Amino acid sequence: MRDTFEYFFNLDRTSSCTEKFWSAVDCEPRDLIGLRHFSRIMAWFPYGSCGFAFDDENKINERTINVIQEWILKKDRRPHDFANAYLFEWFADVIDKQETQDKAKRHESITKLEEFQTILQNYSSYAKLNRQTTLCDQAVWPLRIASSALVNINDETLKLILQLSQQSALFYRDFNLPIIPFLELYGKSVGFNEETLRSLIVSIALSSSCIVMASPEQTTSIRVHENETFVNIELGQHRRLALMLEFYEIRPMKQLIAKQCKGHNPNERELFHGTQGDAIDGILNDGFDDRYWGTNFGKGKWGHGAYFADNPSVSHRYTGANPIDQTRIMYYNKVVLGKESILNELNSELMSAPKGFHSIHGQFAGKPNDDEYIVYRYGQALPYLRITYKA
């Protein structure tokens, strides 16, 4: 087929030659030339052995489409000629997807929700076209989705975006989605599935160059850096916390420990941690940073780690009263324990859990309610509730 087109381009393109060419394309057997290879026409025209201008290429493409349309509309087409349906489906599918791909290449944006929904509903065809382009060693550009295309988006479309992004690892290669409209929608989220929105926000953040920041000073909002601009988005305290926990769920340390545990269960527990002094703000700002463990109390009972308890009375012993108002601070945390090494004897020289384990479960003889849990690696614990109390 390629040789045929190269031969055509090498000929003097007189009117007679052109008509003979198109006559050959449309002659019998149509399933061999007139039908099955119409797609090849579009593919090989630009690669003829003679050069031609961009305007000339556009005319050839236009001529190709016109001939296909004329072929479909011919009145002498036999009723049993199922090739009509085959050709029409190919024409409608490939040409539309090609136009979408060209729009991405020109860095143009999809600005209308209806257009975006149509592309999503036919994503498999668009993704296939991009894969074919990649196999031809050509660049694939992500299709930009403008904020205006997300106005009045419904819950069904949000679920479809999430589903496609989870099914295809290359979804965010094919689309460039802005994160700010989704965050603003989540801040209101009236009539929407908040869990779906949180999952979408996290997946977009991980797949783009935007930065999402949750400063301790902003208890109800987050700060986003996108397109060289900083934006503060109000979420409310509950939604902000839920979003932070969603980001935590995909933390590398938790995923790593899960892979090393039976049934991929990371053994995550909700435990208390009492603290005092500079560590109160340190935990709030930096989490449980292993560089500062032991600052208040030196070596712990089981060495250099972060200590937690399921009994708040145990964690209370690590707190200190504020000299001004006598309040104390305790954190409620999500702690990934993984495989626990149960120890009944103290060992203040430990710098890590024993080989094959991820944490220490310290027990005291005759004190069943005084158990402590110790982790030794950054990322194993996340503070998500700060408790202020008096005792």
Secondary structure as UniProt FT lines:
FT   HELIX           2..10
FT   HELIX           15..25
FT   HELIX           30..34
FT   TURN            35..37
FT   HELIX           38..44
FT   HELIX           45..47
FT   HELIX           54..73
FT   TURN            75..76
FT   TURN            79..80
FT   HELIX           83..105
FT   TURN            106..107
FT   STRAND          109..110
FT   HELIX           113..121
FT   HELIX           123..135
FT   TURN            136..137
FT   STRAND          143..145
FT   HELIX           147..150
FT   TURN            151..152
FT   HELIX           155..167
FT   TURN            169..170
FT   HELIX           171..174
FT   STRAND          175..176
FT   HELIX           180..188
FT   TURN            190..191
FT   HELIX           194..207
FT   STRAND          211..213
FT   TURN            216..217
FT   STRAND          221..226
FT   TURN            227..228
FT   STRAND          229..234
FT   HELIX           237..249
FT   HELIX           252..259
FT   HELIX           262..264
FT   STRAND          268..275
FT   TURN            277..278
FT   HELIX           279..286
FT   TURN            290..291
FT   TURN            293..297
FT   TURN            301..302
FT   STRAND          306..309
FT   HELIX           312..316
FT   TURN            317..318
FT   TURN            323..325
FT   STRAND          327..336
FT   STRAND          340..343
FT   TURN            348..349
FT   TURN            355..356
FT   STRAND          359..364
FT   TURN            365..366
FT   STRAND          367..375
FT   TURN            378..379
FT   STRAND          381..390
//
